[in-house]
Amino acid sequence: MDILLIGEFSRLHNSLKEGLEELGHRVVIVGFNDGFKDYPVDYPIVRKWNSAFLKKFKYAFHRLTGFNINSYFTYRQFKKNQRHFTGFDVVQLINENSFYCGYDYEKKILDFLFANNKRTFLLCCSTDYLTVKYEFEHPDKKSVVQPYLDGKVSDKAFANVLKFRKKEYKKLHDFIYRNIVGIIASDLDYHIPMQGDAKYLGMIPNPINIKKIEAVALPPLDKIVIFHGINNENYYKKGNDYFEKALAFVAKKYGDKVEIITTRSVPYQTYINSYNRAHIVLDMVYSFDQGFNALEAMAKGKVVFTGAEQEFEQFYDLTQLVAINAKPDTDYLITALSYLIEHPAEIAAIGARARQFVEREHNYLESAKKYLNTWNL
């Protein structure tokens, strides 16, 4: 099959591509590199006029005229290469706003893709109209909406989520929905909101290329190394404020018995090697399931604080911990970290099970096969 994957912001499409290519299919990715993360893309779309001054000019011009320069430049880049984006058996959109354009230019791009390829699917692996609607309607459930409702995130910083509550993005959702074959979710945070939707085809767990991520031998357990990787743009959305408060307490309580490594907004290749010396990796507190960063750390045999709610344990029929369920509760995080520091044998046991879990449930080749089966329904 010839497969066109639209968008990349977690390495999901890259891992899927690797699995599909190993199974003998031709795969092309088009989209942004996701800023500082710098993920590989076959046909990259570059943000134009992105210096501080030009950014301010773009936003001011948009406010005054309603004309979105970002959308215009993205459309021009797509159009320049559009001959390369035709004749595919399958097109998969990474979300409902894969090109980050306003309605008019996004629709122009999608119109071309829908008209010149056979079948299009939507991947639900981040914010979109249906998931954002669900999260605001269920504020008691863990999601990135909670820190916003708590007043920690401004409207401006939360704009990439709030836009899906606007009329033009509801209109975009309806347009996409009419033209796709179906929707696939990547983990339980998106599977749960999609229950009962007529076009929902089910969940395919995130593909992890376990050949590229080897289990790292645990350093000696006489000093516990804790890694905290921060993306400054998503500081509160990930619950980093809770992690930092817990780490400050742990550092004071245990002194030389612990070492804490913190990074901020580093490229993907730097990030994934930054925690090789760590025993424990702190990921996020507002999720039911694990995203890519957590799964890749688990594949290295680390104990990861991430989403691992009861729904997750039930879905995978787990009877032992493969990750620590993180919560937006500093005292809870301190207790969980303290237990591991004082019982280092648990770190080795959980880390080993974490690797086994990723090998069993997130193998990139098995995931690719599930995508092929779903696309061929």
C-alpha positions as CSV (number, residue, x, y, z in Angstrom):
1,M,0.0,0.0,0.0
2,D,0.9,3.7,-0.5
3,I,0.3,5.6,2.7
4,L,0.4,9.3,3.4
5,L,0.7,10.4,7.1
6,I,-0.2,14.0,7.8
7,G,1.4,15.6,10.8
8,E,3.9,14.7,13.6
9,F,4.2,15.9,17.2
10,S,5.1,12.9,19.3
11,R,7.0,10.5,17.0
12,L,3.9,8.4,16.6
13,H,3.8,8.7,12.8
14,N,7.5,8.1,12.5
15,S,7.3,4.9,14.6
16,L,4.3,3.8,12.6
17,K,6.1,4.5,9.3
18,E,9.0,2.4,10.5
19,G,6.7,-0.5,11.1
20,L,4.8,-0.1,7.9
21,E,8.0,0.1,5.8
22,E,9.3,-3.0,7.5
23,L,6.1,-4.8,6.4
24,G,6.7,-3.7,2.8
25,H,4.6,-0.5,2.4
26,R,5.5,2.9,1.0
27,V,5.0,5.7,3.5
28,V,5.4,9.5,3.3
29,I,5.1,12.0,6.2
30,V,4.2,15.6,5.5
31,G,3.9,18.2,8.3
32,F,5.8,20.4,10.8
33,N,8.8,19.1,12.8
34,D,7.0,20.2,16.0
35,G,9.3,23.1,16.9
36,F,12.3,22.4,19.1
37,K,11.5,18.6,19.2
38,D,12.6,18.4,15.5
39,Y,11.0,15.1,14.5
40,P,11.9,13.8,11.0
41,V,9.4,14.6,8.2
42,D,9.7,13.7,4.5
43,Y,8.1,17.0,3.4
44,P,8.6,19.5,6.2
45,I,6.4,22.6,6.5
46,V,8.3,25.5,8.0
47,R,6.9,28.3,10.1
48,K,7.6,31.6,8.3
49,W,8.3,35.0,9.8
50,N,8.9,33.4,13.2
51,S,11.3,35.9,14.9
52,A,9.9,37.7,17.9
53,F,9.3,41.0,15.9
54,L,7.7,39.2,12.9
55,K,5.5,37.1,15.2
56,K,4.1,40.3,16.8
57,F,3.5,41.7,13.3
58,K,1.7,38.6,12.1
59,Y,-0.6,38.6,15.2
60,A,-1.3,42.3,14.9
61,F,-2.0,42.0,11.2
62,H,-4.4,39.1,11.8
63,R,-6.3,41.1,14.5
64,L,-6.6,44.1,12.2
65,T,-7.5,42.4,8.9
66,G,-8.6,38.9,9.8
67,F,-6.0,37.6,7.4
68,N,-3.9,34.7,8.8
69,I,-0.4,35.0,7.4
70,N,0.7,31.6,9.0
71,S,-2.2,29.8,7.2
72,Y,-1.3,31.5,3.9
73,F,2.4,30.5,4.1
74,T,1.5,26.9,5.1
75,Y,-1.0,26.6,2.2
76,R,1.7,27.9,-0.3
77,Q,4.2,25.3,0.9
78,F,1.7,22.5,0.6
79,K,0.6,23.7,-2.8
80,K,4.2,23.8,-4.0
81,N,4.6,20.1,-3.2
82,Q,1.0,18.9,-3.7
83,R,1.9,16.7,-6.7
84,H,3.7,14.5,-4.2
85,F,0.5,14.0,-2.2
86,T,-1.7,12.2,-4.6
87,G,-2.7,8.7,-5.5
88,F,-2.3,7.2,-2.0
89,D,-4.4,4.3,-0.8
90,V,-4.6,5.7,2.7
91,V,-4.2,9.2,4.1
92,Q,-4.2,9.6,7.9
93,L,-4.6,13.0,9.6
94,I,-2.8,13.3,13.0
95,N,-5.7,15.5,14.3
96,E,-8.4,17.8,13.1
97,N,-6.1,20.7,12.6
98,S,-3.0,18.9,11.2
99,F,-1.7,22.0,9.3
100,Y,-2.5,24.5,12.1
101,C,-4.4,26.7,9.5
102,G,-7.7,28.6,10.0
103,Y,-10.8,27.1,8.5
104,D,-10.5,28.4,4.9
105,Y,-6.9,27.3,4.2
106,E,-7.1,24.1,6.1
107,K,-10.2,23.2,4.1
108,K,-8.4,24.0,0.8
109,I,-5.6,21.6,1.7
110,L,-8.0,18.9,2.9
111,D,-10.2,19.3,-0.2
112,F,-7.2,18.5,-2.3
113,L,-6.2,15.5,-0.2
114,F,-9.8,14.1,-0.1
115,A,-10.2,14.5,-3.9
116,N,-6.8,13.0,-4.9
117,N,-6.5,10.0,-2.6
118,K,-8.6,6.9,-1.9
119,R,-9.4,6.8,1.8
120,T,-8.8,9.2,4.7
121,F,-8.7,8.4,8.4
122,L,-8.5,10.6,11.4
123,L,-6.1,9.8,14.3
124,C,-7.4,10.9,17.7
125,C,-4.2,11.4,19.7
126,S,-4.4,15.0,20.9
127,T,-6.8,17.8,21.3
128,D,-9.7,18.1,18.8
129,Y,-13.3,19.0,18.8
130,L,-14.7,15.8,20.4
131,T,-12.1,15.3,23.0
132,V,-12.1,19.0,24.1
133,K,-15.9,18.9,24.3
134,Y,-15.8,15.8,26.5
135,E,-13.1,17.2,28.8
136,F,-15.0,20.4,29.5
137,E,-18.1,18.4,30.1
138,H,-16.3,16.1,32.5
139,P,-14.0,18.5,34.5
140,D,-13.6,16.0,37.3
141,K,-11.8,13.6,35.0
142,K,-8.0,13.9,34.6
143,S,-7.2,15.9,31.5
144,V,-5.2,19.0,30.3
145,V,-8.4,21.0,30.9
146,Q,-8.0,20.7,34.7
147,P,-5.1,23.1,35.1
148,Y,-6.8,25.6,32.9
149,L,-10.0,25.4,35.0
150,D,-7.8,25.9,38.1
151,G,-6.6,29.2,36.7
152,K,-3.0,28.1,36.1
153,V,-3.0,28.5,32.3
154,S,-4.0,31.7,30.6
155,D,-6.4,31.8,27.6
156,K,-3.5,32.7,25.4
157,A,-1.3,29.8,26.6
158,F,-4.3,27.5,26.2
159,A,-5.3,28.8,22.7
160,N,-4.4,25.5,20.9
161,V,-7.1,23.8,23.0
162,L,-9.7,26.5,23.3
163,K,-9.8,27.0,19.5
164,F,-11.7,23.7,19.3
165,R,-14.6,25.4,21.1
166,K,-14.9,28.0,18.4
167,K,-17.5,27.9,15.6
168,E,-14.9,27.7,12.8
169,Y,-13.3,24.6,14.3
170,K,-16.7,22.9,14.9
171,K,-17.3,23.7,11.2
172,L,-13.9,22.1,10.4
173,H,-14.7,19.1,12.5
174,D,-18.0,18.6,10.7
175,F,-16.3,18.9,7.3
176,I,-13.6,16.4,8.2
177,Y,-16.1,14.0,9.7
178,R,-18.1,13.9,6.5
179,N,-15.1,13.0,4.4
180,I,-13.2,10.4,6.5
181,V,-13.8,6.7,6.7
182,G,-13.3,6.6,10.4
183,I,-11.4,7.6,13.6
184,I,-8.7,5.7,15.4
185,A,-7.6,6.5,19.0
186,S,-4.0,6.1,20.2
187,D,-4.6,5.6,23.9
188,L,-7.3,5.7,26.6
189,D,-7.3,9.4,27.0
190,Y,-8.8,9.6,23.6
191,H,-10.5,6.2,23.5
192,I,-12.8,7.1,26.5
193,P,-14.2,10.3,24.9
194,M,-14.9,8.5,21.6
195,Q,-17.2,5.9,23.1
196,G,-20.4,5.6,21.1
197,D,-19.3,7.7,18.2
198,A,-20.6,6.4,14.9
199,K,-17.3,6.6,13.1
200,Y,-15.0,5.4,15.9
201,L,-13.1,2.3,14.8
202,G,-11.3,1.6,18.1
203,M,-8.0,2.1,19.8
204,I,-4.6,1.0,18.5
205,P,-1.9,1.5,21.2
206,N,0.9,3.8,20.4
207,P,3.6,2.1,18.3
208,I,7.1,2.0,19.9
209,N,10.1,0.9,17.9
210,I,11.6,-1.4,20.4
211,K,14.6,-2.1,18.1
212,K,15.7,1.5,18.4
213,I,15.1,1.8,22.1
214,E,17.2,-0.7,24.0
215,A,16.6,-1.4,27.7
216,V,19.3,0.5,29.6
217,A,21.1,-1.3,32.4
218,L,20.0,0.2,35.7
219,P,22.8,2.3,37.4
220,P,23.7,1.2,41.0
221,L,20.8,1.7,43.4
222,D,22.8,3.3,46.2
223,K,21.9,6.7,44.8
224,I,18.5,7.1,43.1
225,V,18.5,9.3,40.0
226,I,15.3,11.1,39.1
227,F,14.8,12.7,35.7
228,H,12.3,15.6,35.1
229,G,12.1,16.7,31.5
230,I,10.1,20.0,31.2
231,N,8.5,21.4,28.0
232,N,8.2,25.1,29.0
233,E,5.1,25.6,26.7
234,N,3.2,22.8,28.5
235,Y,4.5,23.4,32.0
236,Y,1.2,23.4,33.8
237,K,-0.6,21.1,31.3
238,K,1.8,18.3,32.3
239,G,1.6,19.1,36.0
240,N,5.3,20.1,36.3
241,D,4.4,22.4,39.2
242,Y,3.4,19.4,41.3
243,F,6.5,17.4,40.2
244,E,8.8,20.3,41.1
245,K,7.3,20.8,44.6
246,A,7.6,17.1,45.2
247,L,11.2,17.0,44.0
248,A,12.2,20.0,46.3
249,F,10.9,18.1,49.3
250,V,12.5,14.8,48.3
251,A,15.9,16.5,47.6
252,K,15.8,18.1,51.1
253,K,14.6,14.9,52.8
254,Y,17.1,12.5,51.2
255,G,20.1,14.6,50.4
256,D,22.9,12.6,48.9
257,K,20.7,9.6,48.5
258,V,19.1,11.1,45.4
259,E,20.2,13.0,42.3
260,I,17.8,15.1,40.3
261,I,18.3,15.8,36.6
262,T,16.1,18.5,35.0
263,T,16.0,19.6,31.3
264,R,13.9,22.3,29.7
265,S,12.6,22.2,26.1
266,V,15.4,20.2,24.5
267,P,15.2,18.5,21.0
268,Y,13.8,15.0,20.9
269,Q,17.2,13.3,20.3
270,T,18.7,15.1,23.2
271,Y,15.7,14.4,25.5
272,I,15.6,10.7,24.9
273,N,19.2,10.2,25.9
274,S,19.1,12.6,28.8
275,Y,17.6,10.1,31.2
276,N,19.8,7.1,30.5
277,R,21.3,7.4,34.0
278,A,18.0,7.8,35.7
279,H,16.0,5.2,37.7
280,I,12.8,7.2,37.7
281,V,11.3,9.5,35.0
282,L,8.6,12.1,35.8
283,D,6.2,12.5,32.8
284,M,2.8,14.0,33.5
285,V,-0.1,13.9,36.0
286,Y,-3.2,14.7,33.9
287,S,-3.7,11.4,32.0
288,F,-5.3,8.0,32.2
289,D,-2.7,6.3,29.9
290,Q,0.8,6.8,28.7
291,G,1.9,9.0,25.8
292,F,5.0,8.6,23.7
293,N,7.6,10.1,26.1
294,A,6.4,7.8,28.9
295,L,6.3,4.7,26.7
296,E,9.8,5.3,25.4
297,A,11.2,5.7,28.9
298,M,9.3,2.5,30.0
299,A,10.9,0.7,27.0
300,K,14.3,1.7,28.5
301,G,13.3,0.0,31.8
302,K,12.6,3.2,33.8
303,V,10.0,3.6,36.5
304,V,7.8,6.3,35.0
305,F,5.3,8.6,36.8
306,T,2.6,9.0,34.3
307,G,-1.0,8.1,33.6
308,A,-1.8,4.6,34.8
309,E,-5.3,4.8,36.1
310,Q,-7.6,1.9,37.0
311,E,-9.1,2.1,33.5
312,F,-5.6,1.5,32.1
313,E,-5.0,-1.5,34.3
314,Q,-8.4,-3.0,33.4
315,F,-7.9,-2.5,29.7
316,Y,-4.6,-4.3,29.7
317,D,-5.6,-6.8,32.4
318,L,-2.6,-5.9,34.6
319,T,-2.1,-7.3,38.0
320,Q,1.3,-5.7,38.8
321,L,2.6,-2.2,38.4
322,V,4.3,-1.3,35.1
323,A,4.3,2.5,35.8
324,I,3.4,4.8,38.7
325,N,0.0,6.5,38.3
326,A,0.8,10.2,38.8
327,K,-1.8,12.5,40.2
328,P,-2.1,16.3,40.7
329,D,-1.3,15.9,44.4
330,T,2.1,16.9,45.8
331,D,1.8,14.9,49.0
332,Y,0.8,11.8,47.0
333,L,3.8,12.2,44.7
334,I,6.1,12.7,47.7
335,T,4.8,9.5,49.2
336,A,5.2,7.5,46.0
337,L,8.8,8.8,45.4
338,S,9.8,8.2,49.0
339,Y,8.6,4.6,48.9
340,L,10.7,3.9,45.8
341,I,13.8,5.6,47.2
342,E,13.4,3.6,50.4
343,H,12.6,0.3,48.5
344,P,15.0,0.3,45.6
345,A,14.3,-3.3,44.7
346,E,10.9,-2.1,43.6
347,I,12.5,0.2,41.1
348,A,14.3,-2.7,39.4
349,A,11.1,-4.9,39.4
350,I,8.8,-2.2,38.0
351,G,11.3,-1.2,35.4
352,A,11.7,-4.7,34.1
353,R,7.9,-5.1,33.9
354,A,7.7,-1.7,32.1
355,R,10.0,-3.0,29.3
356,Q,8.0,-6.2,29.0
357,F,4.7,-4.3,28.8
358,V,5.9,-2.1,26.0
359,E,7.3,-5.1,24.1
360,R,4.0,-6.9,24.5
361,E,1.4,-4.1,24.0
362,H,3.2,-1.4,21.9
363,N,5.4,-3.3,19.5
364,Y,5.6,-1.1,16.4
365,L,5.2,-4.0,14.0
366,E,2.1,-5.4,15.7
367,S,0.7,-1.8,15.8
368,A,1.4,-1.3,12.1
369,K,-0.5,-4.6,11.4
370,K,-3.5,-3.3,13.4
371,Y,-3.5,-0.1,11.4
372,L,-3.4,-2.0,8.1
373,N,-6.3,-4.2,9.3
374,T,-8.4,-1.2,10.3
375,W,-7.6,0.8,7.1
376,N,-8.7,-2.3,5.1
377,L,-12.1,-2.7,6.8
